[in-house]
C-alpha cells in the first residue's frame, strides 16, 4: 500500500507520492496541486475544504477558519456556525480531504502518511500534528521537518561532496531557518531557529494596516466580511509587487469604494521590522552551528512567501549569493515528504540516506540551588537536553533531596532558554515518592528521551528503591485524553463532507458570491444574473450544459478578478 507524503501548511497543503520518475504532487478534486488550508461550513451543515472554503471566507467569515496551524498544540476554539473545533481538528479535516484526494487518485485506500512540520515546532505542536493525522484516519509513524524535506526534494542527498547549506523557509504563518551538512550519505541538521508567528500573513497585514491608516479606520470598526475582503485585496496587492512597483488596494466600505496606491519603496520601509525578525533566527542558527555566513555554500528558498521580490532580495544581500529556487517553493516540502514516504516504504529505486535532526528547544527541569548565604532558592532552570542537540537523544541528570525527611520530589518538565523556570514553558510534572532520610542521601535519575519525530518522554527513577515513573503531561497545552480523541474521531467521521463531484460547481457559486459582495452597481447586478442562470443550468441536471456554462463563468470571473470589473 502506498505511503503518501503531506505538507500540512498554514496557507496551503499538498499531498504527494513516489514514482519511478521521482515524487509527484497528487491533484485535488479541482485538478489543482495546492489545497488552501481553509475549512468552512455551508448552510446545510456540509464541510467545505480548500478553494471553495477560501472563497466563502470572504462572504461567510463566521462560518470559516484559516491559519489555524499557528495555534496547533493549543486549546484555542474556532466557532464555525453551531460547531466548535480546536486547531488539530481543523487540521484533521484538511488532512482527511488530502487523504480522499489520494484515494480517488489511486482508486484504493490510503492508511499511512509522512507529514511535514516546521523545524521550530515544539513538542506539543508535533504531538498535535500526529494526532491530527490519526483523527483523519492516517497512521503517522514519521514526521519530517520542512527544511529536511526541502533538502531531499532538491536531491542534495545525492551529492558526493561535503556541503553546508541553509534552508530559508518562510511560509504563510511560520518561519524556519535550518542549517544542514551533507557528508557521505548522511544529512545532518546542525542547527534550527525560527519564529512560529512570522510569515507571509504578516507581510499582508502590513498592507491592511497601511490602508486603514490612510483612511483613518480601525479593524474593529469594520464588519467581518469587510475585513476579510480587505485582507484578500491586500494579498492580491502584495503579489502584484512581483511585476509592478506600485500596487493598488480597493475595498468597498460604507457604500463607498476606498483605494490606496502604495509604492514598493513605501512597502519596503513599512516592513523593516519584519526583516529584522527574519534576520535574528538566521544569526542565532549560525551561532549555534559555530558557522559564519561565508561558510554556507548554498541557500534553499522554501515557502510561498519567498516568491516575494523583497524576500529574495533580502536573502541575496544577506548571504551575498543567489538562492536555489528552481523547484516551486510552494511544492518543494510536499515533494520531499513524498521522498521520505518512499524511504520509509523501503522503495528500491531510491538511494538510501540517513537523516539526522536536532531538538529545536532546550528541555529541562526546575531545581533549587544553595545560595552563598546558606539558604535555598527554588525556581532555577536546569537544562537536560540543550537546543540543537542531535536526535534521537537520551540524557540523564541525577538530583538529590534538599531537606531532611523529604518524602516527595516534584519534577516539572520545562521548555525554553531562560535562566529562571518561571520564564520557560511548562509542559508537565510528576511527583515521585522517596524514602525519608537526611538531606542529600536520596537521589533520583531524570531521563529525557527525544525521538526522531520530536516527541519528548521523561522517566524518573528513584536510585535507592528502583521505583520508576513515566511522565504523563496532564497539563500539556493541546493534550487530548483517549476519550477526547475518540470523541473527535467520531465527530469528524460524522461531518458531512460536500461531495467531490460537485466541487467545481460549488466553487463557481462561492466565487460568484464573493465577487457579488466585492462589487457595486451594474457589476453586482450582472454577477447576480450570471449566478441565477448557472443555478438554472444546474436544475436541468445535464452534465454537458453545466460544464459549458461553468467554463463560461470561470472565464468571465477570471477577467473580473484581473480587470476589477466587466
DRENPA-821947 format. One record per residue (C-alpha): x, y, z; residue in one letter. Coordinates in steps of 0.1 Angstrom, whole numbers, plus 5000, padded with zeros to 4 digits. Example, Ala and Ser with C-alpha at 12.3 -4.5 7.8 and 13.67 -1.06 7.14 Angstrom:
512349555078A;513749895071S;
***
This chain:
500050005000X;501350344990X;502650575018X;501850945010X;503751255019X;501851555032X;502851915036X;500352055061X;500852425056X;499552735072X;498252875039X;498252575016X;498552205019X;499751944994X;499951564991X;502551364971X;503851014964X;506850844949X;507050724913X;509950594891X;510450944879X;510551094914X;508051244938X;504851374922X;502151604936X;498651454937X;495951704924X;492851774944X;489251744932X;489652074913X;492751954895X;494952184915X;498152104934X;497552354962X;494652304986X;494152615007X;494252525044X;490852675050X;487752505064X;484152635061X;480652515070X;477852585045X;474152655051X;473352285050X;476052195076X;478352045050X;482052085054X;484052255027X;487752245024X;490252435002X;489552684975X;485752684980X;486252745017X;488753025009X;486153194987X;483553155014X;485853315040X;485153645023X;481453605022X;480953395054X;483853465077X;481853355108X;481553005092X;485152975081X;488652925096X;492152955084X;495753005097X;494952755125X;498352585121X;499752875141X;497752755171X;498452385168X;499052235203X;496752485220X;493152475231X;492052775211X;488452735200X;487252815165X;483452855162X;482052775128X;478352835130X;477052595156X;480152375155X;483352415177X;486752305167X;490352315181X;493252365157X;494251995153X;490651905145X;490552165117X;493952035105X;492451685106X;489651795083X;492251925058X;494251605061X;491151405055X;490451595023X;494051525011X;493651165020X;490451135000X;492151314970X;494951044972X;492450764974X;490550894945X;493850924925X;494950574933X;491550414933X;492550234966X;492550315003X;495450505019X;496250455055X;499750585062X;501450925057X;504651115064X;503751465075X;506051765075X;506252015104X;508252335109X;511652265123X;510852505151X;507652335162X;507552245199X;506851905214X;503151995219X;502852115183X;504451805169X;502151585190X;499151785179X;500251725142X;500451355148X;497051345164X;495551545135X;496751275112X;495251005134X;491951195136X;491951195098X;492350815097X;496050805089X;498950625107X;501750875112X;504850705124X;507150965109X;507251345110X;509851515088X;510951875093X;510152105064X;513752215058X;514951845057X;512151765033X;513152055010X;516851945010X;515951594999X;513551724973X;516451914958X;518451594957X;521151734979X;521451394995X;522751264961X;525751494960X;529151324965X;530851624981X;530551765016X;528252065016X;526952305042X;523652475033X;520952685048X;517152645043X;515252965045X;511652865050X;509153145050X;505553015047X;502253185053X;502453175091X;505753035102X;509453105096X;512252845100X;515952865094X;517852535093X;521552475087X;522352125073X;525551955065X;525951665040X;528751415041X;528851065027X;525150955027X;524351135060X;522351465060X;522851615094X;520851915108X;523452135125X;521052405139X;517552535137X;515952865147X;512753035138X;509653225146X;506253045147X;504453375145X;506153525114X;505153455078X;503653585046X;500453675065X;502353945085X;503554105052X;499954115041X;498854265074X;501354555068X;499354655037X;496054615056X;497354855083X;498655105058X;495155105041X;493455155074X;495755435085X;495455615052X;491655625056X;491655685094X;489955355101X;490555075126X;489954705121X;487454695150X;485254945131X;484854705101X;482454415097X;484054075095X;483054045058X;484654385050X;487854295069X;488153955051X;487654135018X;490354395027X;492854125036X;492153945003X;492754264984X;495954325004X;497153974994X;496554054957X;498454384961X;501354204978X;501653964949X;501454244924X;504854374936X;506354074917X;505654264885X;504854624895X;506454894915X;503055034925X;500254824939X;496654934945X;494154814972X;490454894966X;487754794991X;484054894993X;483455035028X;480255205039X;478855215003X;481955384991X;484955224973X;488155334990X;491655294974X;495255304983X;498255324959X;501455214976X;504955214961X;507454924965X;509655174984X;506955265008X;506154895014X;509854815019X;510155085046X;506954965063X;508354605066X;511754695080X;510854545114X;509754225098X;513054185081X;514854235114X;512753955128X;513953745098X;517553825104X;517653725141X;516953355137X;519453335109X;522153485131X;521153255160X;521252945139X;524753035125X;525953105161X;524652765174X;526252585144X;529552775150X;529552895114X;529853225096X;527753345066X;530753275043X;530752905054X;527252855038X;527752715003X;524052704992X;520752855003X;517352694995X;514252904994X;511152735007X;507552855013X;505253064992X;506353395008X;509853354994X;508353434960X;508153804970X;510954004954X;511554184987X;512253855004X;514553724976X;516454054976X;516854035014X;518353685012X;520653764984X;522054075002X;522353885035X;524353595021X;525953764991X;524753494967X;521653384948X;519553114964X;518252794949X;514652844938X;514252624907X;511752404925X;508352574932X;508752694968X;505052604974X;505652244964X;509152164975X;508352045010X;505551814998X;507851664972X;510451605000X;507751445022X;507051214992X;510651114990X;510751045028X;507550835024X;509350624998X;512350585021X;510050475049X;508450225025X;511850085016X;511450184979X;514150004960X;514550274933X;515650554958X;519150604972X;519150545010X;520050855030X;520550885068X;518751195081X;519651335114X;517751615132X;518051835162X;515951935192X;514852285184X;514452395221X;516252345253X;514452095276X;515052075313X;513652085348X;513352325378X;515852295406X;516652455439X;520152605444X;522052675475X;523053045478X;526253155493X;524353305522X;523352945531X;519652945521X;518052755493X;516452935464X;513952745441X;513052825406X;516252785387X;516252615352X;518452305348X;518952225310X;518951845304X;518851845265X;520252165250X;518752315219X;520252195186X;521351865202X;521251595175X;518351355179X;517351095188X;518951155222X;518551035257X;520251215286X;520151165324X;520651405353X;520951295389X;519351525415X;519251495453X;516951575482X;517551915498X;515551875531X;515751625559X;513051365558X;511851485524X;509251235512X;508351385477X;510451515449X;508551725423X;509851705388X;508551955363X;509251955326X;510252285310X;511052415276X;512952735269X;516152925271X;515653135302X;517753105334X;514653115356X;512052845355X;509153085355X;510253235322X;510152905304X;507252705291X;505752455315X;505052115298X;504151885327X;505151755361X;505451435381X;505651385419X;507951095429X;507950945465X;511350885481X;512250725515X;512650995542X;516351045550X;518851315557X;519151585530X;521251475501X;521051105510X;518251025485X;518551085447X;516551045415X;517751005379X;515751205355X;515951075319X;514751285290X;514351095257X;513651295225X;512951085194X;513251135157X;509751275155X;510551535181X;508451375208X;509651405244X;509351135270X;510551165306X;511350885331X;512250935368X;513950655387X;514450665425X;518050545429X;517650365463X;514450175455X;514450145417X;510950285415X;510250425380X;507650675369X;507050785334X;505751135330X;502251195319X;501951555308X;498451625320X;498752005316X;500351995282X;498752255260X;496652085234X;496851745251X;493851525244X;492751235266X;491950895248X;488350975254X;488651325238X;490551165208X;487750905204X;485151185205X;486951385179X;487351095156X;483651025159X;482751395154X;484951425123X;483651105109X;480151225113X;480851555095X;479251555061X;481951645035X;480551815004X;480651554975X;483851594955X;481951564922X;480151884929X;483252084940X;483752264907X;480152384906X;480252484943X;483452684937X;481852884908X;478952974931X;481253064960X;483453274937X;480453454922X;479053534957X;482453664967X;482653894936X;479054004942X;479954134977X;483154294963X;481454484935X;478754754935X;476254894909X;475954734875X;478854494880X;476954344910X;473754314890X;475554134862X;477153884886X;473753814902X;472253754867X;475053514858X;474753324890X;470953284885X;471553154850X;474052904863X;471752784890X;469052724864X;471652524844X;472252314874X;468552244878X;468552094843X;471051824855X;472551804821X;476351754826X;477251894792X;475252214797X;476552254832X;480152214821X;479752464792X;478252734815X;480752664843X;483652724819X;481953034806X;481553174841X;485153084851X;486453284821X;484253584830X;485153574867X;488853544858X;488553864837X;486654044865X;489353944891X;492154064867X;490554384854X;488554474885X;485254474866X;483354384834X;
***
